[in-house]
Amino acid sequence: MQVRDVIVIEQPQPRPQPISEERGEARTRDAAEGKNLPPRGEDGKGAVPPQNVLKAAPLERREGERLNLYLSFLPDNIKEFSSTGFESYLVNDSNYYMQVSLLSAEGASWRLRFCGIVEPNSKIFVEAFDHSQLNDLEHLCVQTIAWKQDKPFALKPATTTELRLILTKFYKLHVFQPNEFFKEPNWTEDIIRDDKPVRSAWSIQEP
């Protein structure tokens, strides 16, 4: 009996969603539906790295040499705004990989809500929540470390940024508007802008 050779073709794993191929185009929230996100582990925590798959080097932009990091909130159903749930995303608008930890305050302690790597010029889903959980998000802390892979780069300092969200904004429809990162209405807060951590969210002023 002649045994035939078996050829196994490995399909490349999906990657985190890039911000855009063209800077002027707004992006959709495909990541919320599991598109362009790496597969998750059996415990639902952390991505399963692809095996023996070559990954193309991230595309870089001239203006991406400065760190810019944002936290965006998108309602699930803008037509039922008073009762809708929300999703949050981290947006890395720079040429650097960023290790990001997102924490929320619980009295004098902190709880880790997200920890992961956001690839250059991409966005990543953080979590889903509803109105009953808003108080958990009032006082947040974001810690970051930035680097480039397999090439020299300008050293960026590690950052720790605390921000206090104005929770009443989650009840104000006009706060949520499309922007360069999402076609859908969203509320986006600066975390790092042009290499500098932004702490303006501590302001008590509202639009």
Secondary structure per residue as TSV (DSSP state, phi and psi in degrees):
chain	resnum	aa	ss	phi	psi
A	1	M	-	360.0	132.0
A	2	Q	-	-90.9	128.1
A	3	V	-	-97.1	122.7
A	4	R	-	-83.6	146.0
A	5	D	-	-70.9	142.6
A	6	V	-	-108.8	126.2
A	7	I	-	-106.4	123.9
A	8	V	-	-104.7	123.3
A	9	I	-	-104.4	118.8
A	10	E	-	-89.2	124.8
A	11	Q	-	-82.3	139.5
A	12	P	-	-66.6	144.7
A	13	Q	-	-77.1	149.5
A	14	P	-	-65.0	153.7
A	15	R	-	-116.5	160.7
A	16	P	-	-55.6	149.0
A	17	Q	-	-71.3	125.4
A	18	P	B	-68.6	153.9
A	19	I	S	-60.6	-48.8
A	20	S	-	-174.5	151.2
A	21	E	S	-84.4	-24.0
A	22	E	S	-127.3	128.2
A	23	R	T	-61.7	-24.5
A	24	G	T	-82.9	-3.4
A	25	E	S	-98.9	133.7
A	26	A	-	-75.3	155.6
A	27	R	-	-110.4	152.8
A	28	T	-	-97.3	175.3
A	29	R	-	-99.7	45.6
A	30	D	G	-54.6	-30.1
A	31	A	G	-60.3	-27.4
A	32	A	G	-66.2	-25.0
A	33	E	G	-97.6	12.1
A	34	G	T	85.4	5.2
A	35	K	T	-84.2	141.9
A	36	N	T	60.6	25.0
A	37	L	S	-118.5	145.8
A	38	P	-	-66.0	149.3
A	39	P	-	-63.8	149.3
A	40	R	B	-94.6	158.8
A	41	G	-	-72.5	174.0
A	42	E	T	-62.7	-32.0
A	43	D	T	-85.7	2.6
A	44	G	S	77.1	5.9
A	45	K	S	-121.0	122.1
A	46	G	S	85.6	149.2
A	47	A	B	-88.6	150.3
A	48	V	-	-87.5	116.1
A	49	P	-	-68.3	141.5
A	50	P	-	-65.4	146.7
A	51	Q	S	-103.2	126.4
A	52	N	S	56.6	36.1
A	53	V	-	-118.3	124.9
A	54	L	-	-76.6	132.7
A	55	K	-	-109.7	134.0
A	56	A	-	-67.8	146.3
A	57	A	-	-65.2	140.3
A	58	P	-	-60.5	142.5
A	59	L	-	-72.3	141.5
A	60	E	-	-114.1	152.9
A	61	R	-	-118.8	148.3
A	62	R	G	-59.0	-40.3
A	63	E	G	-82.2	0.6
A	64	G	G	-88.8	7.0
A	65	E	G	-77.0	-12.3
A	66	R	S	-100.8	142.6
A	67	L	-	-73.7	133.3
A	68	N	-	-140.6	121.1
A	69	L	E	-132.1	136.8
A	70	Y	E	-133.6	154.0
A	71	L	E	-117.2	119.9
A	72	S	E	-115.3	144.5
A	73	F	E	-121.4	130.3
A	74	L	E	-125.9	128.2
A	75	P	E	-72.0	146.5
A	76	D	S	-70.0	-39.8
A	77	N	-	-139.8	99.9
A	78	I	G	-66.1	-21.4
A	79	K	G	-79.4	-17.5
A	80	E	G	-120.9	57.0
A	81	F	T	-64.0	-33.2
A	82	S	T	-70.4	-19.4
A	83	S	T	-124.9	1.1
A	84	T	-	-71.1	156.4
A	85	G	-	-87.1	177.6
A	86	F	E	-135.7	160.6
A	87	E	E	-127.2	147.1
A	88	S	E	-118.4	148.5
A	89	Y	E	-136.4	148.2
A	90	L	E	-100.8	133.5
A	91	V	E	-117.6	118.0
A	92	N	E	-100.9	101.2
A	93	D	-	-101.0	59.8
A	94	S	S	-153.4	172.8
A	95	N	S	-87.5	7.3
A	96	Y	S	-105.4	145.0
A	97	Y	E	-69.9	145.2
A	98	M	E	-133.8	121.5
A	99	Q	E	-83.9	119.2
A	100	V	E	-123.5	131.7
A	101	S	E	-117.4	128.3
A	102	L	E	-113.2	123.6
A	103	L	E	-125.5	154.3
A	104	S	E	-123.5	145.7
A	105	A	E	-78.7	140.6
A	106	E	E	-131.7	89.1
A	107	G	T	66.6	-123.8
A	108	A	T	-90.7	2.0
A	109	S	E	-113.5	177.7
A	110	W	E	-132.0	148.9
A	111	R	E	-120.8	130.7
A	112	L	E	-75.6	124.7
A	113	R	E	-102.7	-29.4
A	114	F	E	-158.9	141.9
A	115	C	E	-148.4	122.5
A	116	G	E	-175.9	177.7
A	117	I	E	-101.7	126.4
A	118	V	E	-103.3	118.4
A	119	E	-	-69.8	162.3
A	120	P	T	-58.5	139.0
A	121	N	T	51.5	49.2
A	122	S	E	-146.8	173.5
A	123	K	E	-132.1	157.5
A	124	I	E	-142.8	140.9
A	125	F	E	-68.4	137.4
A	126	V	E	-105.1	-61.5
A	127	E	E	-166.2	164.9
A	128	A	E	-112.0	146.8
A	129	F	E	-156.1	168.9
A	130	D	-	-126.6	-176.1
A	131	H	G	-62.0	-29.9
A	132	S	G	-67.4	-15.2
A	133	Q	G	-105.8	5.7
A	134	L	G	-61.8	-38.7
A	135	N	G	-60.0	-25.3
A	136	D	G	-69.2	-16.8
A	137	L	G	-102.4	2.9
A	138	E	S	-63.8	-43.1
A	139	H	E	-118.1	109.7
A	140	L	E	-116.6	159.1
A	141	C	E	-136.6	133.7
A	142	V	E	-122.4	122.9
A	143	Q	E	-113.1	136.6
A	144	T	E	-136.6	149.1
A	145	I	E	-133.3	132.3
A	146	A	E	-120.8	145.1
A	147	W	E	-161.9	169.2
A	148	K	-	-118.6	152.8
A	149	Q	S	-102.4	136.3
A	150	D	S	62.0	28.4
A	151	K	S	-163.2	155.5
A	152	P	-	-67.3	152.3
A	153	F	-	-155.3	159.9
A	154	A	-	-73.6	130.0
A	155	L	-	-68.8	130.4
A	156	K	-	-111.9	137.1
A	157	P	-	-70.1	146.6
A	158	A	-	-64.4	146.3
A	159	T	E	-127.0	150.5
A	160	T	E	-131.4	116.9
A	161	T	E	-122.6	123.3
A	162	E	E	-101.5	139.0
A	163	L	E	-142.9	144.2
A	164	R	E	-111.0	113.1
A	165	L	-	-74.3	143.9
A	166	I	-	-87.1	98.4
A	167	L	G	-65.4	-23.4
A	168	T	G	-64.5	-18.6
A	169	K	G	-63.9	-26.1
A	170	F	G	-67.8	-11.0
A	171	Y	G	-107.9	5.9
A	172	K	-	-114.9	109.8
A	173	L	G	-60.0	-36.9
A	174	H	G	-68.7	-15.9
A	175	V	G	-69.7	-28.2
A	176	F	-	-94.7	112.5
A	177	Q	B	-136.5	148.7
A	178	P	-	-62.2	151.3
A	179	N	-	-145.4	-166.3
A	180	E	S	-70.8	-13.0
A	181	F	S	-98.1	-28.6
A	182	F	-	-140.9	138.4
A	183	K	S	-72.9	-31.3
A	184	E	S	-75.6	155.7
A	185	P	-	-58.6	135.9
A	186	N	B	-153.7	159.8
A	187	W	E	-113.0	118.8
A	188	T	E	-118.6	127.2
A	189	E	E	-107.2	136.7
A	190	D	E	-72.0	137.0
A	191	I	E	-111.2	-48.9
A	192	I	E	-129.3	132.0
A	193	R	E	-131.6	117.7
A	194	D	T	53.1	50.7
A	195	D	T	77.0	-5.2
A	196	K	E	-112.1	126.9
A	197	P	E	-59.6	138.9
A	198	V	-	-104.6	128.1
A	199	R	-	-119.2	17.1
A	200	S	G	-66.8	-17.3
A	201	A	G	-66.8	-10.9
A	202	W	G	-73.1	-13.7
A	203	S	-	-62.2	145.8
A	204	I	-	-93.2	0.3
A	205	Q	-	-76.9	145.7
A	206	E	-	-122.8	151.0
A	207	P	-	-71.1	360.0
